[in-house]
């Protein structure tokens, strides 16, 4: 019998249930994928907690790698036994197997393992969006990366540094600072968990000789929002792509002008890869970057799928460096 993780009401990790999930034969345009590795992302926590409301009961998970077990009608370009990964909905990656739209599956090259793919496909494509669509790194320009030791942060830091940007990473511990420096960060600032971001902007300006950064990549949200704006150079960009500390404050657009003609963007991965052609092209770029060493798959831990609640607690503790994987 196939199983999956679901929840019937929003709440803490304890609401996650191990439930039977019978599968029908894949329909037209679908493939049955037997999962081998599943990525855990903060968006899963947003949904589980109710921060991002979803119809209930709900399955979780956007990111997984596995093997094609069966094909529905009218499917071309895939074979039974082929290794694939995916990065978007419908949710349900927290499962032993599932039927998934073929148009949303990415064939995996031999250069990447299933676990590496599950650690990279969501977080790596998010970094791809941030360095290819949101802001193209320019040699010598300054970039601020919050949660720089997280799943996206380590990938983003390395990618920006490889392309010549001067990265200032923000982390919560000395151990995380060492990991971020190893990925090429110019400087690392430490804000302990629950600590204040009050003097972050002054430290950023000290490092940049008073200029500020050209772009701030902020996945933290409420706690770091003002500090990110205050860290920007004139006409700088705040790319706010997460809210791990809570919902973002309301923004007075005129205030962005008063602060120096700033720009604010709320980028999301899903529009970036909504077109299947764009999805395949972005994945190809990501896998090529992986082969070249521009990005690396950082796996913090592997947790049995049945213990998904433990993985959520671990991610919410902010003690992780890199990706968490669920293993069926």
C-alpha positions as CSV (number, residue, x, y, z in Angstrom):
1,X,0.0,0.0,0.0
2,X,1.2,3.5,-0.9
3,X,1.5,6.1,1.9
4,X,1.8,9.8,2.2
5,X,2.0,12.6,4.8
6,X,-1.1,14.9,5.1
7,X,-2.7,17.2,7.6
8,X,-6.3,17.9,8.4
9,X,-6.0,21.2,10.3
10,X,-3.3,23.8,10.4
11,X,-0.9,23.7,13.3
12,X,2.5,22.6,14.5
13,X,4.5,19.6,13.2
14,X,2.3,17.3,15.3
15,X,-0.6,17.7,12.8
16,X,1.3,15.7,10.2
17,X,-0.2,12.2,9.7
18,X,1.1,9.0,8.0
19,X,-1.8,7.9,5.9
20,X,-2.6,5.3,3.3
21,X,-2.9,6.7,-0.2
22,X,-4.1,4.2,-2.8
23,X,-3.0,5.0,-6.4
24,X,-4.9,4.5,-9.5
25,X,-3.3,3.9,-12.9
26,X,-1.7,7.1,-14.3
27,X,-4.1,9.0,-16.5
28,X,-3.5,10.7,-19.9
29,X,-0.4,12.9,-19.6
30,X,0.6,11.5,-16.3
31,X,3.4,9.3,-15.0
32,X,3.6,7.3,-11.8
33,X,6.8,8.3,-10.0
34,X,8.2,6.1,-7.2
35,X,10.0,8.6,-5.0
36,X,13.6,8.0,-3.8
37,X,14.3,11.4,-2.2
38,X,12.0,14.3,-1.3
39,X,13.0,17.9,-0.5
40,X,11.7,19.8,2.5
41,X,11.1,23.5,2.0
42,X,9.9,26.4,4.1
43,X,6.8,26.7,1.9
44,X,5.7,23.3,3.3
45,X,5.8,24.8,6.8
46,X,3.9,27.9,5.6
47,X,1.1,25.6,4.4
48,X,1.1,23.3,7.4
49,X,1.0,26.2,9.8
50,X,-1.8,28.1,8.0
51,X,0.4,31.0,6.9
52,X,-0.4,30.0,3.4
53,X,-4.0,28.6,3.6
54,X,-4.8,25.5,1.5
55,X,-7.9,23.3,1.1
56,X,-8.0,20.6,3.8
57,X,-7.2,17.8,4.3
58,X,-4.0,18.6,2.3
59,X,-0.9,16.7,1.2
60,X,2.5,18.4,1.4
61,X,5.6,18.8,-0.8
62,X,6.6,20.4,-4.1
63,X,10.0,18.8,-4.7
64,X,11.1,15.2,-5.2
65,X,13.2,12.8,-7.3
66,X,12.4,9.3,-8.3
67,X,11.9,6.7,-11.0
68,X,9.0,6.4,-13.5
69,X,7.0,3.2,-12.7
70,X,4.2,3.6,-15.2
71,X,3.0,5.9,-18.0
72,X,-0.5,7.1,-18.8
73,X,-1.9,7.4,-22.3
74,X,-0.5,9.7,-24.9
75,X,2.8,10.1,-23.1
76,X,5.9,10.6,-25.2
77,X,9.5,11.4,-24.3
78,X,9.7,9.4,-21.1
79,X,10.3,5.7,-20.4
80,X,9.5,3.3,-17.5
81,X,12.6,3.1,-15.3
82,X,13.8,6.7,-16.2
83,X,15.0,8.9,-13.4
84,X,13.1,12.2,-13.0
85,X,12.6,15.1,-10.6
86,X,9.9,17.8,-10.2
87,X,9.6,21.1,-8.5
88,X,6.0,22.2,-8.4
89,X,2.4,21.3,-7.8
90,X,0.0,19.9,-7.3
91,X,1.3,19.2,-3.8
92,X,1.9,15.7,-2.7
93,X,5.7,15.0,-2.8
94,X,5.6,13.7,0.8
95,X,4.6,10.3,-0.5
96,X,6.1,7.0,-1.4
97,X,4.7,7.3,-4.9
98,X,2.3,9.5,-6.9
99,X,0.9,10.3,-10.3
100,X,2.3,13.5,-11.7
101,X,1.9,15.5,-14.9
102,X,4.5,14.5,-17.4
103,X,4.9,18.1,-18.6
104,X,6.2,19.0,-15.1
105,X,8.8,16.2,-14.9
106,X,12.5,16.9,-15.5
107,X,14.6,14.0,-16.8
108,X,17.8,13.6,-14.7
109,X,21.2,13.4,-16.3
110,X,23.7,10.8,-15.1
111,X,25.8,13.6,-13.6
112,X,23.4,14.1,-10.7
113,X,22.2,11.6,-8.1
114,X,18.6,11.4,-6.9
115,X,19.5,12.9,-3.6
116,X,21.4,15.7,-5.1
117,X,18.4,16.4,-7.5
118,X,16.0,16.5,-4.6
119,X,18.3,18.8,-2.7
120,X,18.7,21.1,-5.7
121,X,15.6,21.2,-7.9
122,X,13.5,23.6,-5.8
123,X,16.3,25.5,-4.1
124,X,18.6,25.5,-7.1
125,X,15.9,26.7,-9.4
126,X,15.1,29.4,-6.9
127,X,18.7,30.6,-6.9
128,X,18.6,30.4,-10.8
129,X,15.6,32.7,-10.8
130,X,17.4,35.1,-8.4
131,X,20.6,35.3,-10.4
132,X,19.1,35.1,-13.9
133,X,15.8,36.9,-13.8
134,X,15.8,39.1,-10.6
135,X,19.4,40.5,-10.7
136,X,22.2,39.4,-13.0
137,X,25.4,39.4,-10.9
138,X,28.0,42.0,-12.0
139,X,31.6,41.7,-11.1
140,X,32.6,43.7,-8.1
141,X,29.0,44.7,-7.1
142,X,27.7,44.0,-3.6
143,X,24.9,41.6,-2.7
144,X,23.4,40.9,0.7
145,X,22.1,37.3,1.3
146,X,20.0,36.6,4.4
147,X,19.9,33.0,5.7
148,X,23.0,32.4,3.8
149,X,23.6,29.0,5.3
150,X,20.2,27.7,4.4
151,X,19.1,25.5,1.5
152,X,18.8,28.4,-0.9
153,X,21.4,30.6,0.8
154,X,24.4,28.3,0.3
155,X,23.6,27.8,-3.4
156,X,22.9,31.5,-4.0
157,X,26.1,32.6,-2.2
158,X,28.3,30.3,-4.3
159,X,26.6,31.2,-7.5
160,X,26.9,35.0,-6.9
161,X,30.5,34.7,-5.8
162,X,31.4,32.5,-8.8
163,X,30.1,35.2,-11.1
164,X,32.1,37.9,-9.4
165,X,29.7,39.6,-6.9
166,X,30.9,40.5,-3.5
167,X,28.5,38.6,-1.1
168,X,27.8,39.6,2.4
169,X,26.1,36.7,4.1
170,X,23.9,36.9,7.2
171,X,23.8,33.8,9.5
172,X,22.9,32.9,13.1
173,X,26.0,31.1,14.3
174,X,29.8,31.0,13.9
175,X,29.6,27.4,12.4
176,X,27.2,28.7,9.8
177,X,29.5,31.6,9.1
178,X,32.3,29.2,8.3
179,X,30.1,27.3,5.9
180,X,29.1,30.5,4.0
181,X,32.7,31.6,3.8
182,X,33.6,28.3,2.3
183,X,31.1,29.0,-0.5
184,X,32.9,32.3,-1.4
185,X,31.3,35.0,0.7
186,X,33.3,38.2,1.0
187,X,32.0,38.8,4.5
188,X,29.6,37.2,7.0
189,X,27.6,38.9,9.6
190,X,26.0,37.0,12.6
191,X,22.6,37.8,13.9
192,X,21.8,35.1,16.6
193,X,18.5,33.4,16.5
194,X,15.9,35.8,17.9
195,X,18.5,38.6,17.9
196,X,18.1,42.1,16.6
197,X,18.9,43.3,13.1
198,X,19.1,46.9,14.4
199,X,22.8,47.5,13.5
200,X,23.0,45.2,10.4
201,X,22.7,48.1,8.0
202,X,25.6,50.0,9.7
203,X,27.7,46.9,9.5
204,X,26.9,46.5,5.8
205,X,27.8,50.1,5.1
206,X,31.1,49.7,7.0
207,X,32.0,46.7,4.8
208,X,31.0,48.4,1.6
209,X,32.7,51.7,2.4
210,X,29.5,53.5,3.0
211,X,27.9,52.6,-0.3
212,X,25.5,49.9,0.6
213,X,24.6,46.8,-1.5
214,X,23.1,46.7,-5.0
215,X,20.7,43.9,-4.0
216,X,19.5,42.3,-0.8
217,X,18.1,38.8,-1.1
218,X,15.8,38.4,1.9
219,X,14.0,35.1,2.8
220,X,13.6,36.0,6.5
221,X,10.8,38.5,6.1
222,X,9.3,40.5,9.0
223,X,12.4,40.7,11.3
224,X,14.9,41.7,8.6
225,X,12.8,43.8,6.2
226,X,13.8,47.2,7.5
227,X,17.4,46.3,7.8
228,X,17.4,45.1,4.2
229,X,16.0,48.3,2.9
230,X,18.5,50.3,5.0
231,X,21.4,48.3,3.6
232,X,20.6,49.2,0.0
233,X,22.6,51.7,-2.1
234,X,20.6,54.3,-4.1
235,X,18.4,52.6,-6.7
236,X,19.1,49.2,-5.0
237,X,16.7,46.3,-5.1
238,X,15.2,44.3,-2.2
239,X,14.2,40.8,-3.5
240,X,12.0,39.6,-0.7
241,X,11.3,35.9,-1.4
242,X,10.5,34.4,1.9
243,X,8.9,35.0,5.3
244,X,10.4,32.6,7.8
245,X,10.1,35.2,10.6
246,X,6.6,36.2,9.8
247,X,4.5,38.2,7.3
248,X,6.0,41.3,5.7
249,X,5.0,44.8,6.8
250,X,2.9,47.0,4.7
251,X,5.0,49.2,2.4
252,X,4.5,52.9,1.6
253,X,5.7,53.1,-2.0
254,X,6.6,56.7,-1.6
255,X,9.0,55.7,1.2
256,X,11.0,53.7,-1.3
257,X,11.6,56.9,-3.2
258,X,12.6,58.8,-0.1
259,X,15.1,56.1,0.8
260,X,17.0,56.6,-2.5
261,X,14.8,55.4,-5.4
262,X,14.7,51.8,-4.2
263,X,13.0,48.9,-5.8
264,X,11.1,46.1,-4.1
265,X,10.3,42.8,-5.7
266,X,8.5,39.7,-4.4
267,X,9.9,37.0,-6.7
268,X,8.4,33.5,-6.8
269,X,9.8,30.3,-8.4
270,X,6.5,29.2,-9.8
271,X,6.0,31.9,-12.4
272,X,9.7,31.4,-13.3
273,X,9.1,27.8,-14.4
274,X,5.4,28.0,-15.3
275,X,6.0,27.4,-19.0
276,X,7.3,23.8,-19.4
277,X,9.9,25.1,-21.9
278,X,11.2,27.5,-19.3
279,X,11.2,24.7,-16.7
280,X,13.4,22.4,-18.9
281,X,15.7,25.3,-19.9
282,X,16.2,26.4,-16.3
283,X,16.8,22.9,-15.1
284,X,19.4,22.4,-17.9
285,X,21.2,25.5,-16.7
286,X,21.1,24.3,-13.2
287,X,22.4,20.9,-14.0
288,X,25.2,22.4,-16.1
289,X,26.1,24.7,-13.2
290,X,26.2,21.7,-10.9
291,X,28.6,19.8,-13.3
292,X,30.9,22.9,-13.4
293,X,30.9,23.3,-9.6
294,X,29.1,26.6,-9.7
295,X,26.5,25.1,-7.4
296,X,26.7,22.2,-5.0
297,X,24.0,20.1,-3.3
298,X,24.4,20.6,0.4
299,X,22.5,17.9,2.4
300,X,22.1,18.6,6.1
301,X,20.3,15.4,7.0
302,X,18.1,12.6,5.7
303,X,15.0,11.8,7.6
304,X,12.6,8.8,7.0
305,X,9.4,10.0,5.3
306,X,7.3,8.7,8.1
307,X,9.1,11.1,10.4
308,X,8.3,14.3,8.4
309,X,7.3,16.0,11.6
310,X,10.8,15.7,12.9
311,X,12.2,17.2,9.7
312,X,9.8,20.2,10.1
313,X,11.0,20.7,13.7
314,X,14.5,20.6,12.5
315,X,14.0,23.2,9.8
316,X,12.0,25.5,12.1
317,X,14.9,25.3,14.6
318,X,17.0,27.2,12.1
319,X,19.9,24.9,13.0
320,X,20.2,23.4,9.5
321,X,22.9,24.1,6.9
322,X,21.7,23.1,3.4
323,X,18.8,20.9,2.5
324,X,16.7,18.4,4.5
325,X,15.6,15.3,2.6
326,X,12.8,12.8,3.4
327,X,13.6,9.3,2.3
328,X,10.7,6.9,1.7
